[in-house]
Amino acid sequence: MAFLELKNVCKSYINKGITTQVLTDINLGIEEGEFVAIVGFTGSGKTTLINLINGLLEPDSGEVLLKGKPVDGPGPDRGVIFQNYSILPWLTVYQNIKLAVDEVLPDLSKKERDAHIRRYIEMVNLTHATDKRPAELSGGMRQRVSVARALAMSPQVLLMDEPLSALDALTRGTLQKEIINIWSKDQKTALLITNDVDEGIIMADRIIPLKPGPNATLGPEFSVNIPRPRNITEINKNSTYKKLRNEVLEYLIEVGSTRVQNDGVEYLLPDLKPVMPGRIWPGKRKKSEKVKYF
Amino acid sequence: MMKDKSIRIVRFIGFGFLEPLIRLLSKEEPKKNTVSFLKKAVFPLVSILLFISLWHSGASYLYSIEADRRIEKAMNDGGETAASEMKKCIESGSITCQPNTLPSPKQVYTAAMALLQDHKIISQKKDEFYVKVAGTNKQRAAQGLNEITYTGRPSFLDQIGTSLKTVFAGFLLSIIIAVPVGIIMGLSSTLRTAMNWLIQIFRPVSPVVWLLLVFMIVKTLIQDPDMDKSFVISFISVGFCAMWATLVNTSMGVSTVDKDFINVAKVLRLNIGQNIFKVILPASFPLIFTGLRITLSVAWMVLIAIELLAQSPGLGSFVWEEFQNGANDSNAKIIVAMFVIGAIGFMLDRIMITLQKFASFNKAEIA
């Protein structure tokens, strides 16, 4: 039995009387300590999937099991790093993490809690910004706060919903490394959702593409057999990496193109005639008015 | 740095227009700062002067109309001699025959000074009175009786104090009612729809009607003759008139908290109290504060009308008494009160903005 398991999960939204089936028959098993990446297009239902796992949404049918027990609402055992950081702007970095720690670890003494918070702030290299508010931080720093908050809750599973998609390429690279470093320290089970195949390959043990919705479901999995630690500069020359990357991309492009074909939408072009240079008013045309195009 | 510090202070108290002057004095970008000083400080000053001169010419125009009318009336009533006597009388500036019309800026200034003088005299009298009755009051206190208090006419400044007291009591009442109710309504959409009619119907009700309603209730509830009923009535009506903006804004702020923050609260499994105090309230704070600002300014505005009707001491009754009084400088005193009311309203709003700046997490958002 897998640590985190999704069995035949389906989810649909109803908007203005029209039901849209977003996810159909999602089956996924993640072992303890494993790092799985789910790659998909925007709008393919990735965030819906992660919200089903963290409990913010409930599946229409099927089950989400954590250690064999069905998930019942959101809880701190599944730490979430949200796409748009979701740190509270009226609290400082320290207070943001404290809010989570106070809630999850109420048994610790005040001193222990303080040490715990500071340890995680240090882990994401934000010690110099401990007492700053989010407005004073850059995007990358904000996402680091979010990472620190999720990790400080000592969750059993770490869920990441496109955590780095809003960042520039350089910050992204550093944060990828940091997240991997932290993950490898205590080998928490992790699920990363991303739209970047490279990111998935660099970070994960397994990559599973999500076929684009509606009716999104998981595609065949690709395991990443590249030894850790993976270095971004070196990995670019690695032939396994290149091959894997091409495979995943080809698969995604293929399912993406079938989506376009199966759309069944015909675009009606407006019936327009080009406007020619010449007279506007109707009437008998004089010879001298004859239009010369070139 | 002396300069930075003074700029910060000036900004904090809302006198931002002095900032270029401070920079100019420390010889920083003279050209740019001169221009912005002209823009921010000199032009408003010019507009003030323009306003006063317009007022002055308007007042003297009205004065001449009124004077002509008086002379004409004297002519009709008593003939040539009476008319010329009236003309002389008006020209001499005697109090007995001054035309009663819009006072000029100068008259208003004189009236303001007179009111200050009056305040000095009254407070002196008050002090003397308390010195005189100090012994008696001690005896009365020992016997368990109430102290003798000064019951003479209150001065203009005392009236301002009373008005401020009333408005703050009303403001406090509306905070106590509107903020918690607004939060509860914001949290439950059922309650929001259920209570919507009540807000929509009571919000536009005039302060006068509120006063009468409160009067009906308070009159029955409070039977103690020693209690200051008019104060209670006026502050409760002020509170009820003004609380709607806070109520609506609070419920809107609470119901539109960013979904991301709610998700964080859900993932952390915060209990309802923590959810309200640590997530929802801070997130809706800017909207709540905007509501409070509107509430305070509405409270100050309706206060004058309510005091006027409730016979509760304060600026409103001052204006009314002066109007009834019809003395020579009554009109000027009313105008003084008008300016004081306006200035205090402005000041209250500035205080609220400063408080908002002080307490808000997003400092850039507030203008």
Interface residues (C-beta under 8 A of the other chain):
Chain A: N54 G55 L56 G73 P74 G75 P76 R78 G79 V80 F82 N84 S86 I87 L88 P89 W90 L91 L99 A100 E103 V104 R133 A135 M153
Chain B: D260 F261 N263 V264 K266 V267 L268 R269 L270 Q274 K278 V279 P282 A283 F285 F361 N362 K363 A364
